[in-house]
Amino acid sequence: ASGQEKSDLFLHAINQERKQRETEESHRLLYVAMTRAEQHLVLSLSGTGKRLEHWAKLVTGQIPGLEMTPRDEVLNMYTPNGAEWKLRAVLTIGRPERLARPAIMEDSQQVEWLAASAISDQYDTNATVSQVAAFARCPREYYLAHYLRFDGRPRTGEPSSEIPAGEFGSLVHSLLANQPVANPDPMAAAMAETFRQSPLGRRAAAALRAERELDFLMSVEGLVVRGQIDLWFEEGGESVVVDYKTDAVSVAEAHRRAADYAIQLRLYALAIERLTGRAPQRAWLHFLRPNTLIKVDLTPSLLDSPEQLIRDFQHAQTTLHFPLREGERCGRCPFFRDLCPSTYERKKK
């Protein structure tokens, strides 16, 4: 094989089509240049003895008296309607003279090196009440589940159900908010009815002002906290906030777990205070499975106030330090003896 291109009808047609596209694109560029110029238009072209192509051929062919010989002259030209205009034609032979570039003078000033700014306050701009509460229970579990978004092992000891725990809880909350639910799960409907028939449920039903599944946004220490209050009502001159829980626990376990949810109620109370200008007087956790009602203290100390917890939350994200908070609940943690290094059970022995 000689390496030379052999032409045929198809290759010839392809080459002709390519040349046509190149010519049309060249004419388009010339049109754009001529219609954009306001006072002066400079067209630059070069050749090495070969015939000119594209827009260069078109332009030189339309200028009478222009010879492709060395020159530097001004020609008087006329438009089709008789208006005069000037054309300066500059043609040279050989390469243009290379201009010497001036030497770059060294800057007499010394370069000042600045230290990199210290990185601080590297924390999320917003968080949910559930995330803050998870951090309060155990910063390490929050780090694994919410910050890194790892999936833990399924918890053992949970009652078997065709409905996942999260979906089941949402279903119960929808029923308690009097939202329409098609073919509700019998157990979920029974739990909702358990609350309605309780003294607290009857008080809420008789209240002149009640809000269910109340969404809110508020700023705490510069962090935007968002959440949803299960129930808040005013009755008998008393403002009450309620949080339902569908955890599978006994009465004794419900009392032990109440401390894990206290911060949620305090954040809800803070949101209601900002909304109404008056803090709730009472807060209740209602564990629906054992039908257990637990009162939550809304007057925390300075160490466990919502504001201090948010500051600790931000500091942990800034320093990426999420310490363990070991305790009885470690056995229920989906990361226990897996991604979490806790040895709580060994310490018990």
C-alpha positions as CSV (number, residue, x, y, z in Angstrom):
1,A,0.0,0.0,0.0
2,S,1.3,3.5,-0.9
3,G,-0.5,5.2,1.9
4,Q,-2.1,7.6,-0.6
5,E,-5.8,8.3,-0.3
6,K,-7.9,6.7,-3.0
7,S,-11.0,8.6,-4.0
8,D,-14.4,7.2,-4.9
9,L,-17.9,8.7,-5.3
10,F,-18.6,8.5,-1.6
11,L,-15.3,10.1,-0.5
12,H,-15.6,12.7,-3.2
13,A,-19.1,13.6,-1.9
14,I,-17.8,13.8,1.7
15,N,-15.0,16.1,0.7
16,Q,-17.3,18.4,-1.2
17,E,-19.7,18.5,1.7
18,R,-16.9,19.4,4.1
19,K,-15.6,22.1,1.8
20,Q,-19.1,23.6,1.5
21,R,-19.5,23.7,5.3
22,E,-16.1,25.4,5.7
23,T,-17.0,28.0,3.0
24,E,-20.3,28.7,4.7
25,E,-18.7,29.0,8.1
26,S,-16.0,31.4,6.7
27,H,-18.7,33.6,5.1
28,R,-20.6,33.6,8.4
29,L,-17.5,34.8,10.3
30,L,-16.9,37.5,7.7
31,Y,-20.5,38.7,8.0
32,V,-20.3,38.8,11.8
33,A,-17.1,40.9,11.6
34,M,-18.4,43.4,9.1
35,T,-21.7,43.9,11.0
36,R,-20.1,44.3,14.4
37,A,-17.5,47.0,13.4
38,E,-18.6,50.6,14.1
39,Q,-15.7,52.7,12.7
40,H,-12.8,50.6,11.5
41,L,-12.6,47.0,10.3
42,V,-9.2,45.2,10.0
43,L,-9.0,42.1,7.9
44,S,-5.7,40.2,8.1
45,L,-4.7,37.4,5.7
46,S,-1.6,35.7,4.5
47,G,-0.6,33.4,1.7
48,T,2.5,31.5,0.5
49,G,1.9,31.7,-3.2
50,K,-1.1,29.5,-3.3
51,R,-4.5,30.9,-4.3
52,L,-6.5,32.5,-1.5
53,E,-9.5,30.6,-0.1
54,H,-12.7,31.3,1.7
55,W,-13.4,34.8,2.9
56,A,-10.0,36.1,1.8
57,K,-10.7,35.1,-1.8
58,L,-14.2,36.7,-1.5
59,V,-12.9,40.0,-0.2
60,T,-10.0,40.5,-2.5
61,G,-12.1,39.5,-5.5
62,Q,-14.6,42.3,-4.7
63,I,-12.1,45.1,-4.4
64,P,-11.3,46.6,-7.9
65,G,-7.7,47.6,-8.5
66,L,-6.3,45.6,-5.6
67,E,-3.3,43.7,-6.8
68,M,-1.5,41.2,-4.7
69,T,1.8,42.9,-4.9
70,P,3.8,44.7,-2.1
71,R,2.1,48.0,-1.3
72,D,1.0,50.4,1.4
73,E,-1.6,52.8,-0.1
74,V,-5.1,54.2,0.5
75,L,-7.7,53.4,-2.1
76,N,-10.9,55.4,-2.6
77,M,-13.8,53.0,-2.6
78,Y,-17.6,53.5,-3.2
79,T,-20.6,51.7,-1.9
80,P,-23.4,50.7,-4.2
81,N,-25.3,53.8,-3.4
82,G,-22.3,56.1,-4.2
83,A,-21.0,56.8,-0.7
84,E,-17.2,57.1,-0.5
85,W,-15.1,55.1,1.9
86,K,-11.4,54.6,2.4
87,L,-9.5,51.3,2.1
88,R,-5.9,51.1,3.3
89,A,-4.2,48.1,1.7
90,V,-0.9,46.9,3.2
91,L,0.8,44.0,1.5
92,T,4.3,42.7,2.3
93,I,6.5,39.9,1.1
94,G,8.2,37.7,3.6
95,R,7.6,37.2,7.3
96,P,6.7,40.2,9.4
97,E,9.5,41.6,11.5
98,R,9.6,40.0,14.9
99,L,9.4,42.7,17.5
100,A,11.7,42.4,20.5
101,R,9.8,41.9,23.7
102,P,11.0,44.3,26.4
103,A,12.8,42.6,29.3
104,I,10.7,42.1,32.4
105,M,12.1,44.2,35.2
106,E,12.4,42.3,38.5
107,D,10.1,43.8,41.1
108,S,12.2,45.5,43.6
109,Q,9.7,44.7,46.4
110,Q,10.0,41.5,48.2
111,V,7.1,39.0,48.1
112,E,5.4,38.8,51.5
113,W,4.3,35.3,52.4
114,L,1.1,35.2,54.5
115,A,0.2,32.4,56.7
116,A,-3.0,30.5,55.8
117,S,-6.1,31.6,57.7
118,A,-7.1,29.3,60.5
119,I,-10.2,27.3,59.7
120,S,-12.9,27.7,62.3
121,D,-16.6,27.2,62.7
122,Q,-16.9,24.4,60.1
123,Y,-20.3,23.2,61.0
124,D,-23.6,22.7,59.3
125,T,-25.9,25.7,58.9
126,N,-29.0,23.7,59.7
127,A,-30.1,20.6,61.6
128,T,-33.3,18.8,62.6
129,V,-34.5,18.4,66.1
130,S,-34.0,14.6,65.7
131,Q,-30.3,15.1,64.8
132,V,-29.7,17.3,67.7
133,A,-31.4,14.9,70.0
134,A,-29.4,12.0,68.6
135,F,-26.2,14.0,69.3
136,A,-27.4,14.6,72.9
137,R,-27.9,10.9,73.4
138,C,-24.5,9.9,72.0
139,P,-22.2,12.1,69.8
140,R,-20.6,9.0,68.3
141,E,-23.8,7.4,67.2
142,Y,-24.9,10.8,65.7
143,Y,-21.6,10.9,63.9
144,L,-22.0,7.5,62.3
145,A,-25.7,7.6,61.6
146,H,-26.3,11.3,60.7
147,Y,-23.0,12.9,59.9
148,L,-21.4,10.0,57.9
149,R,-24.8,8.5,57.0
150,F,-23.7,4.9,57.6
151,D,-26.3,2.2,58.0
152,G,-26.1,0.2,61.2
153,R,-27.2,-3.3,61.8
154,P,-30.9,-3.9,62.3
155,R,-31.9,-3.7,65.9
156,T,-32.9,-6.9,67.7
157,G,-35.8,-7.3,70.0
158,E,-38.2,-5.1,67.9
159,P,-41.6,-6.6,67.3
160,S,-42.1,-8.2,63.9
161,S,-44.3,-6.2,61.6
162,E,-44.9,-5.9,57.9
163,I,-44.6,-2.1,58.3
164,P,-41.0,-0.7,59.0
165,A,-40.7,1.1,62.3
166,G,-40.3,4.5,60.8
167,E,-43.3,4.1,58.5
168,F,-45.3,2.8,61.3
169,G,-44.5,5.8,63.5
170,S,-45.5,8.2,60.7
171,L,-48.8,6.3,60.2
172,V,-49.6,6.7,63.9
173,H,-48.7,10.4,63.8
174,S,-51.0,10.9,60.8
175,L,-53.9,9.3,62.5
176,L,-53.4,11.4,65.6
177,A,-53.2,14.5,63.4
178,N,-56.7,13.6,62.1
179,Q,-55.3,13.2,58.6
180,P,-57.1,10.8,56.2
181,V,-55.4,7.4,56.0
182,A,-56.7,4.7,53.7
183,N,-56.9,1.2,55.4
184,P,-54.8,2.0,58.4
185,D,-52.9,-0.7,60.2
186,P,-55.1,-2.0,63.1
187,M,-52.3,-1.7,65.6
188,A,-51.6,1.9,64.5
189,A,-55.2,2.7,64.8
190,A,-55.4,1.2,68.3
191,M,-52.4,3.2,69.4
192,A,-54.0,6.4,68.1
193,E,-57.2,5.6,69.9
194,T,-55.2,4.9,73.1
195,F,-54.1,8.5,73.2
196,R,-57.5,9.9,72.3
197,Q,-59.1,8.1,75.2
198,S,-56.4,9.2,77.7
199,P,-56.9,12.2,80.0
200,L,-54.4,14.2,78.0
201,G,-56.0,13.3,74.7
202,R,-59.4,14.4,76.0
203,R,-57.9,17.7,77.2
204,A,-56.4,18.3,73.8
205,A,-59.8,17.5,72.1
206,A,-61.5,20.0,74.3
207,A,-58.9,22.7,73.9
208,L,-59.9,26.0,72.2
209,R,-56.5,26.2,70.6
210,A,-54.6,23.1,69.4
211,E,-51.9,22.5,66.8
212,R,-51.0,19.1,65.5
213,E,-47.9,18.2,63.4
214,L,-46.8,21.8,63.7
215,D,-43.7,22.6,61.5
216,F,-41.2,25.2,62.6
217,L,-37.9,26.8,61.9
218,M,-35.9,28.7,64.4
219,S,-32.3,30.0,64.9
220,V,-30.4,28.8,68.0
221,E,-26.8,30.0,68.4
222,G,-26.7,30.7,64.6
223,L,-27.9,27.2,63.7
224,V,-31.2,26.8,61.9
225,V,-33.2,24.2,63.7
226,R,-36.2,22.6,62.1
227,G,-38.7,20.2,63.5
228,Q,-42.3,19.2,63.8
229,I,-44.3,19.3,67.1
230,D,-46.6,16.4,67.5
231,L,-49.2,18.3,69.6
232,W,-49.4,21.6,71.3
233,F,-52.6,23.0,72.9
234,E,-53.8,25.6,75.4
235,E,-56.5,24.5,77.8
236,G,-57.5,25.8,81.2
237,G,-55.0,28.6,81.1
238,E,-52.1,26.1,80.6
239,S,-49.9,25.6,77.6
240,V,-49.0,22.0,77.0
241,V,-46.6,20.3,74.5
242,V,-46.9,16.6,73.8
243,D,-44.6,14.1,71.9
244,Y,-45.8,10.6,71.0
245,K,-43.5,7.6,70.9
246,T,-44.2,4.3,69.3
247,D,-41.1,2.5,70.7
248,A,-41.6,-1.1,71.7
249,V,-40.8,-0.7,75.4
250,S,-42.2,-1.8,78.7
251,V,-43.4,0.7,81.3
252,A,-40.0,0.5,83.1
253,E,-38.1,0.9,79.9
254,A,-40.3,3.9,79.0
255,H,-39.2,5.7,82.1
256,R,-35.5,4.9,81.4
257,R,-35.7,6.2,77.9
258,A,-37.6,9.4,78.7
259,A,-34.3,11.1,79.4
260,D,-33.2,10.4,75.8
261,Y,-36.1,12.5,74.5
262,A,-36.1,15.3,77.0
263,I,-34.0,17.6,74.8
264,Q,-36.6,17.3,72.0
265,L,-39.4,18.6,74.3
266,R,-37.2,21.5,75.4
267,L,-36.5,22.5,71.8
268,Y,-40.2,22.2,71.0
269,A,-40.9,24.4,74.1
270,L,-38.4,27.0,72.9
271,A,-40.0,27.1,69.4
272,I,-43.5,27.6,71.0
273,E,-42.1,30.4,73.2
274,R,-40.7,32.2,70.2
275,L,-44.0,31.6,68.3
276,T,-46.4,32.8,71.0
277,G,-44.2,34.8,73.3
278,R,-45.0,32.4,76.2
279,A,-43.2,29.2,77.1
280,P,-45.3,26.0,77.7
281,Q,-45.9,25.2,81.4
282,R,-46.1,21.4,80.8
283,A,-44.4,18.8,78.5
284,W,-45.4,15.2,78.2
285,L,-44.0,12.1,76.5
286,H,-46.7,9.5,75.8
287,F,-45.3,6.0,75.0
288,L,-48.2,4.5,73.2
289,R,-47.4,0.8,73.3
290,P,-47.3,0.5,77.1
291,N,-49.7,3.5,77.4
292,T,-47.3,5.3,79.7
293,L,-47.4,9.1,80.2
294,I,-44.2,10.7,81.5
295,K,-43.8,14.4,82.5
296,V,-40.7,16.2,81.2
297,D,-39.0,19.0,83.1
298,L,-38.7,22.1,80.9
299,T,-36.3,24.0,83.3
300,P,-32.9,22.5,82.5
301,S,-29.7,23.7,84.0
302,L,-27.2,25.8,82.2
303,L,-25.2,22.6,81.2
304,D,-28.1,20.9,79.5
305,S,-29.9,23.9,78.0
306,P,-30.8,23.8,74.3
307,E,-28.4,26.7,73.7
308,Q,-25.5,24.9,75.3
309,L,-26.3,21.7,73.5
310,I,-26.2,23.5,70.2
311,R,-22.8,25.0,71.0
312,D,-21.5,21.6,71.8
313,F,-23.1,20.3,68.5
314,Q,-21.3,23.0,66.5
315,H,-18.0,22.5,68.3
316,A,-18.1,18.7,67.7
317,Q,-18.5,19.3,63.9
318,T,-15.8,22.0,63.8
319,T,-13.3,19.7,65.6
320,L,-14.6,16.4,64.3
321,H,-14.6,15.1,67.8
322,F,-17.6,13.0,68.6
323,P,-17.0,11.2,71.9
324,L,-18.7,8.1,73.1
325,R,-21.5,8.4,75.7
326,E,-21.7,4.9,77.0
327,G,-24.6,3.5,78.9
328,E,-27.5,1.1,79.0
329,R,-28.7,2.2,75.6
330,C,-25.4,0.9,73.9
331,G,-27.1,-2.5,73.6
332,R,-29.8,-1.0,71.4
333,C,-27.3,1.0,69.2
334,P,-27.1,-0.4,65.6
335,F,-23.4,0.4,65.6
336,F,-22.5,-1.4,68.9
337,R,-19.6,-3.8,68.5
338,D,-19.4,-2.9,64.8
339,L,-18.3,0.6,63.8
340,C,-18.5,1.8,67.4
341,P,-15.6,0.9,69.6
342,S,-17.7,0.9,72.8
343,T,-16.8,-1.8,75.4
344,Y,-19.7,-1.0,77.6
345,E,-20.8,-4.5,78.3
346,R,-17.2,-5.5,79.3
347,K,-17.2,-2.6,81.7
348,K,-20.4,-3.9,83.3
349,K,-18.7,-7.2,84.1
